[in-house]
Every structure is written in structure tokens, then in C-alpha cells.
Amino acid sequence: MKTYYNPEDLKKFSKIGNFQKKLADKFFDYYGEVFAEGELSAREKSLIALAVAHAIQCPYCIDAYTSDSLEKGWTEGQMMEAVHVAGAIRGGASLVHGVQMMNKVNDLTM
């Protein structure tokens, strides 16, 4: 079955610089620094990345950070809880924008 998202493409991510090496190098340097140990542990950052991957719905990121989170010792339950946090934030963001619609309705009907 042909899809837009080919799981094999994730393995090609490091090749993204083939068309623009300078910018890719900068991105990968930044990416490496972001996920290095800091105020947050690399382990914590992996779980955050998993939740964000679900919020932005990136199948490549979901694959990568599911594996990474398991490797870093997160349990299935912890990972699913993080996904639910992402879902709650994403759902809440949609709902809070309903205030904009309500304001517009009030402006138009007053």
C-alpha cells in the first residue's frame, strides 16, 4: 500500500542536507543541543518529544520517540499518559478558540 508517509523515509532524515547542507548542519547541531542533558534530562525530553509528536501529528516523530522513550525506560502507561496530556492541550486549544467565534456572534447579533 502506497502512503504519503513511508516508514523507510525516517531512515533518510540524516540525508536532508543533500539539498542544503549548511542549513541542515545548523539544524542538526541545534537538534543535538536541544536533546542533550540540561535542566531537563534526555529521558524527560524524550517523553516531551513523544507528546509533542502526537500534538503535531508527525508519524515519523511518533515512531522515533516511541522507540526512544521505551529505550529510555518510560513505561507504556507513562507514554500513553503523555499522549493524553497532548490530546487535552490540543483539544483545549480548539475549544478556547471558540471564544473568538462567540465574540464574533455577539458582534454580529447585537
N, C-alpha and C positions, 0 to 999 in steps of 0.2 A: 504494500500500500504506500503510495507516494503522499507525503505530507510536506507542509511548509517547514516544519521543524524536524530535521533529520538528526537523530541522536548521535550519529557519527560526526556531525559538524562541531560538536563540543570539543572534540579532539583537535580540531583545526584552529581553535581560538588563538593559539600562540602564533599562528601564521597571519594574523590580522595586519601585521606590519608589512606584509609583502607589497601592499599598495601605498603605504605611507609610514615608513619605518620610524622617522623622527617622532611623530605624534604617538605611535604605538609604544615606542620605548618610554616616552613620558608617562603614558597611561599605565604601563606595567610597573614602572618604578613607583608611581603613586599607589597603585593597587597593592603592591607588596608592602608598602609602608602602612597603609590602612589596616591590613590584616596582621601586622606584626604585633607582638606583645606591647602593651602600653597601659593606659589607665584601665582598659578592659583587656581581659586575657584573649588570646587567639581562640580559645574554646568558646568564650562568650560571644565573640564576634561572629563565629560560625553559626550559632543559633540565631543571632540577629539577622545575618545574611539569609538564612533559610526563611525566616518570617517575611523579610522584605521581598525575597524572590517570589513568594506567594502573592504578596500585595501587588507587585508589578506584573505578575503572571508570566515570568520568564521560565519556560520549560528547561532551558539549559542550566540556568541558575538553580532551579529546583533540583535537578539531577545532581549537580556538582555539590550543593550544600547539604543535600540529604546524605550523600556519601561522606562528606567532610564532617558533618555533625555526628554521624554514627562513629566514625573513626576517632573523634574527639571525646567520645564517651557519653553523649546525650542519649537518653532512652527514647523509645518510640512515643511514650506518653508525654515526655517533655517537649519533643519535637511537635507533636500534634497540638499541644497547648500553645506553643509559639505560633502555629498556623492559625489557631483560633483567635489569638491576640491580633494578628494581622487582619483577619476577617472582620473582627469587631471594629478596628480602626477604619478599615476601608468602608464598611457599612455605615459607620457613624459619619464619616466624611460625606457620603452620599446624602444621608439624611439631613445633616446640618445645612447643606446647600438648599434644602427645601425651604429654609427661611428666606432665601432670595426669591423663590417663587411666591411665597406668601406675601413678601413685601411688594412684589410686582402686582399681584392680585389686588392687594389693598390700594395701591396707587391707581389702578385702572377702574376699580369699582367704587371709589369714593367720590 
